[in-house]
Amino acid sequence: MIKLLALDLDGTTLNSTGQVPDANREAIRAAEDTGVLVTIATGRRFRDAQPVGIDLGLNAPLITHNGGLLKFAESEETVHCSLLSTDTSLEVVRVGKAFGGDALVSTDPHVLGTLLYDRISDDNIPLKKYLRWSESLHGVEIGRSGVAHVELLEDILPASEVVHISFSGNCGSMRELETTLKDEFGNNITLLATIYPELDFTLLDILPPDASKGHGVARLAELNSLTAKNVMCIGDNFNDLEMLEYAGTAVVMGNADAKLREVPDFYTTLTNDESGVAAAIERFILN
């Protein structure tokens, strides 16, 4: 019996305009009413996932930073946090910069979180869009308070608690950086790629070795004395793969990459613009 439901956010629970469809909202509430714990498992930092968690009134801590931080939306109580070491953080930033990448460093996990950066390349349109999106999500004043431009990251990191580091760019350059990071760090980090080929955009997330959406979901299940067979996960991208492989019931969106939709053990639901989350909840939980 399913007792824990973990939902990816962007491209899954949210439609293509960034809204939660009414059908998804109603299905999530119905699942909670049957006693199911419902959480978001997202690559977003906690600050950017919290508004959705509060809006939906979720009854479980949010799994944010791709599993690096578990935290309740309402109370802001931290349940679990994984951190990158200072040495690893400094080396990751060095390697990324050598590839021309602009590093975003997520810190301050025990409060709302702060995003540090020291440069934005002129051609890094996605990063500029993200910073504008953060302002629109929280309001300009609050959005800017959660993002800090520093003179040099290397000077700030030794005194920071780093949850994760991300780089973004076109698919080709990020593929090269991904290969280099794998070669240099191996199992000392978790490296996750979120790829949007149609936009020629890839987001690389670098986390501690014990952090991933799979780790986060498994940790939350264990805290509630549940096993994988009690867990259902829904996602749409490759950073969801580990939690999908862990779950007893794994669902991928109709808008997911074909490679995910072709995995035999994964059930494919409708797209995020067709309230695919609601359809999956109806099929596997409410029925």
C-alpha positions in Angstrom: 0.0 0.0 0.0 1.3 3.5 -0.9 1.9 5.6 2.2 4.4 8.2 0.8 4.1 10.1 -2.5 7.1 12.2 -3.7 6.4 14.6 -6.5 8.9 16.4 -8.7 7.9 20.0 -9.2 8.9 21.6 -12.5 7.6 19.7 -15.5 5.6 17.4 -13.2 3.3 18.9 -10.5 3.5 22.3 -12.2 2.2 22.9 -15.7 4.2 24.7 -18.4 3.1 28.1 -17.1 4.4 27.2 -13.6 1.0 26.7 -12.0 -0.5 23.8 -10.0 -3.5 22.6 -12.1 -6.7 22.4 -10.0 -6.9 18.6 -10.8 -3.5 18.1 -9.3 -4.3 20.1 -6.2 -7.5 18.2 -5.6 -5.9 14.8 -6.1 -3.0 15.7 -3.7 -5.5 16.8 -1.0 -7.5 13.6 -1.6 -4.3 11.4 -1.2 -3.5 13.2 2.1 -7.0 12.6 3.3 -6.5 8.8 2.8 -3.4 9.0 5.1 -0.7 9.3 2.5 2.3 11.6 3.2 2.9 13.9 0.2 6.1 15.8 -0.4 7.8 17.7 -3.2 11.2 16.3 -4.3 12.8 19.0 -6.3 16.1 20.4 -7.5 14.9 23.8 -6.3 16.5 25.3 -3.2 14.2 25.3 -0.2 13.4 29.1 -0.5 12.1 28.5 -4.1 10.1 25.4 -3.2 8.6 26.7 0.1 5.8 28.8 -1.5 4.4 25.7 -3.4 4.7 23.6 -0.2 2.8 26.1 1.8 0.2 26.7 -1.0 -0.5 22.9 -1.2 -0.4 22.5 2.6 1.8 19.4 2.3 1.9 17.2 5.4 5.6 16.0 5.0 8.9 17.9 4.9 10.0 19.1 1.5 12.9 17.3 -0.2 14.8 20.2 -1.8 18.3 20.8 -3.3 17.9 17.4 -5.1 17.7 15.6 -1.8 20.4 17.6 0.1 17.9 19.3 2.4 14.7 18.0 4.1 12.7 20.8 5.7 9.1 21.6 6.6 7.6 24.3 4.5 5.4 25.9 7.3 7.7 25.6 10.4 11.0 25.7 8.5 12.2 22.9 10.8 15.2 21.2 9.3 14.9 17.4 9.3 18.1 16.5 7.5 20.9 18.4 5.7 23.9 17.2 3.8 26.9 19.5 3.1 29.8 19.7 0.7 33.2 20.0 2.3 35.0 23.3 1.9 37.8 21.6 0.0 35.4 19.9 -2.4 33.4 23.2 -2.9 36.5 25.2 -3.7 37.7 22.6 -6.2 34.3 22.2 -7.9 34.1 26.0 -8.4 37.7 26.0 -9.7 37.0 23.3 -12.3 33.7 24.9 -13.3 35.2 28.3 -13.8 38.0 26.7 -15.9 35.2 25.7 -18.3 33.8 29.2 -18.3 30.9 28.2 -16.1 29.1 30.6 -13.8 28.8 28.9 -10.3 25.7 29.3 -8.1 26.4 28.2 -4.6 23.6 27.4 -2.2 24.3 28.2 1.5 22.6 28.9 4.8 20.5 25.7 4.9 19.2 26.1 8.4 17.4 29.3 7.5 15.8 30.1 4.2 19.0 29.8 2.3 21.2 32.2 0.3 22.4 31.8 -3.3 26.0 33.2 -3.9 27.5 34.0 -7.2 30.5 36.2 -8.2 29.9 36.5 -12.0 27.4 36.1 -14.7 28.7 35.7 -18.3 27.1 38.0 -20.9 25.8 34.9 -22.8 24.4 33.1 -19.7 20.8 34.1 -20.5 19.3 31.2 -18.4 21.1 32.4 -15.2 19.9 35.9 -15.8 16.4 34.6 -16.3 16.7 32.6 -13.1 17.6 35.6 -11.0 14.7 37.6 -12.5 12.4 34.6 -11.8 13.5 34.5 -8.2 12.5 38.1 -7.8 9.1 37.5 -9.4 8.5 34.4 -7.2 9.2 36.1 -3.9 8.9 39.8 -4.7 11.8 41.9 -5.6 12.9 42.8 -2.1 12.7 39.2 -0.7 14.0 37.6 -3.9 17.1 39.8 -3.9 17.6 39.1 -0.2 18.0 35.4 -1.0 20.7 36.1 -3.7 24.0 37.6 -2.9 26.6 38.8 -5.4 30.1 38.4 -3.8 33.4 39.6 -5.1 35.0 36.2 -5.2 33.4 32.9 -4.2 36.7 31.4 -3.2 37.0 33.9 -0.4 33.5 33.2 0.9 33.2 29.4 0.8 35.6 28.6 3.7 33.1 30.3 6.1 29.9 28.9 4.4 27.8 25.8 4.8 27.4 24.7 1.2 24.4 22.4 0.3 25.0 22.4 -3.4 26.7 24.1 -6.4 25.2 24.4 -9.8 26.4 25.4 -13.3 24.2 26.0 -16.3 24.8 26.5 -20.0 24.3 25.0 -23.4 24.1 21.2 -23.7 27.5 20.8 -25.4 29.6 22.7 -22.9 27.8 21.3 -19.9 28.3 17.7 -21.2 32.0 18.4 -21.3 32.0 19.8 -17.8 29.9 16.9 -16.5 32.5 14.4 -17.9 35.4 16.4 -16.3 33.6 16.6 -12.9 33.0 12.8 -13.0 36.6 12.1 -13.8 38.0 14.4 -11.1 35.6 13.7 -8.2 34.1 10.2 -8.9 32.1 9.0 -5.9 33.0 12.0 -3.7 30.1 14.0 -5.1 26.6 13.4 -6.5 26.4 14.9 -10.0 22.9 15.4 -11.5 22.1 16.7 -15.0 18.7 18.2 -15.9 18.6 18.4 -19.7 16.3 20.3 -21.9 17.4 19.6 -25.5 14.7 21.7 -27.1 16.1 24.7 -25.3 19.8 23.7 -25.7 20.0 24.1 -21.9 21.5 21.9 -19.2 21.6 22.4 -15.5 24.4 20.6 -13.5 23.9 20.1 -9.8 26.8 19.1 -7.6 25.8 17.7 -4.2 27.4 15.7 -1.3 27.8 12.0 -2.1 24.9 11.1 0.2 22.4 13.5 -1.5 20.0 12.8 -4.3 16.3 12.7 -4.7 16.6 8.9 -4.2 18.5 9.4 -0.9 16.0 12.0 0.2 12.9 9.9 -0.5 14.5 6.8 1.2 15.5 8.9 4.2 12.0 10.3 4.6 10.5 6.8 4.2 12.8 5.4 6.9 11.9 8.2 9.3 8.3 7.1 8.9 9.0 3.4 9.2 8.2 2.8 5.5 9.9 0.7 2.9 10.3 1.3 -0.9 7.1 -0.7 -1.6 5.1 1.9 0.3 6.6 4.7 -1.9 5.3 6.2 -5.1 7.4 8.8 -7.0 6.5 10.9 -10.1 9.1 12.8 -12.2 10.0 13.9 -15.7 13.8 14.3 -15.9 17.1 12.5 -15.3 17.6 14.0 -11.8 14.4 12.0 -10.9 15.9 8.7 -12.0 17.3 7.5 -8.6 14.0 8.1 -6.7 12.1 6.5 -9.5 14.3 3.4 -9.3 13.9 3.3 -5.5 10.1 3.6 -5.5 7.8 0.6 -5.4 5.6 2.6 -7.8 7.4 4.7 -10.3 5.6 7.1 -12.7 7.1 9.3 -15.4 5.3 12.1 -17.1 4.1 12.0 -20.7 6.4 15.0 -21.3 9.4 13.1 -19.9 12.4 12.2 -22.0 11.8 9.2 -24.2 14.6 7.3 -22.5 12.7 7.5 -19.2 9.4 6.7 -20.8 10.9 3.5 -22.3 12.0 2.0 -18.9 9.9 -1.1 -18.6 9.2 -0.7 -14.8 8.1 2.9 -15.1 4.4 3.7 -15.7 3.8 6.7 -18.1 1.0 9.1 -17.1 -0.3 12.1 -19.0 1.8 15.3 -19.5 2.1 18.1 -17.0 -0.3 20.2 -19.0 -2.8 17.4 -18.9 -2.7 17.0 -15.0 -0.7 13.8 -15.3 0.0 13.9 -11.5 -3.7 13.8 -10.8 -4.2 10.9 -13.3 -1.5 8.9 -11.6 -2.8 9.5 -8.1 -6.3 8.5 -9.2 -4.9 5.2 -10.7 -2.5 4.1 -8.0 -3.8 5.7 -4.7 -7.4 6.7 -4.9 -8.6 3.6 -6.8 
